[in-house]
Amino acid sequence: MAGIMDFTEIIKKVNGNPELMAQIAKADPKEGVALLRKANIDASEDDIKKIQATVADGKLDLGDIKDLAGSLFKK
């Protein structure tokens, strides 16, 4: 899986761009991969599905994801 980022790394990179996150949340997985490639982020369709599931379950909004990503990378 060389070149593919961990799901949390993808969220960290995307969290500063709410417009991109919103596009990914609505795109089909192949379109989501293409959107991230345009932003120079390698991702799999499974990663896109995880992002979409996280947003779609209603438990986390985009602000919560940003907070989560920030806390995961404070080391």
N, C-alpha and C positions, 0 to 999 in steps of 0.2 A: 504494500500500500504506500509505496514511496510517493511523495508529492501530495498525498491526501492529508488534510489537517484533521486534528481532533475536533469534535463537535464544539467543545467549549472554546477552542481557538477561533473557530469560525464566528461564533457569537461575539467574541471579544473584538474581532476585526470589524464586524458589521454594526456593532452597537452604536458607533458614532455616526451612523448614516441611517436614520429612521426611515427615509424614503426607500432605500434599498431593502431594508428589513421588511417593510410593508409590501414591496413588490415580490419578495421571496415568499412571504406568507400566503400570497394569492396565486402564485405561479404553479404550474405543474412541475414535478421534480426535474424534468429535463430542462425546462425553461429556467428554473432556479439555479441549476448548475451553470447554465450559460450566463446568467446574470452575474454570478460570482466570478466566473472566469473573466468577464469584462472588468471586474474590480481586482483582477490579479489574485484571486483566492481560489485554490483548488478545493473542490468539494465533491462528494458523491451524492447520488440521488437519495441514499439513505440519510445523509446529513440533512438534506433539504426536508425530507419527511420528518425528521426529529425536530427541526426548527418549527415546521408548520404545526406539528402535534403540540408542541410546547405553547405556541400562541393560541391554537384553536381550542384547547381544553378550557379556556376561560380563567384558569387559575393564575396565569401570568400574563401581564400585558407587556408591551415593548419596554416600558420603563422598568418593570421588574426584571426583565431579561438583562437590561443594561446594568442594573444593580448587581444581579447575580454574576454576570461576567466580570464586573469590576472586583467583586469579592473573591472570586476564584483565582484571580491573578495577583492578588496582593501577597507577596512573599518576600 
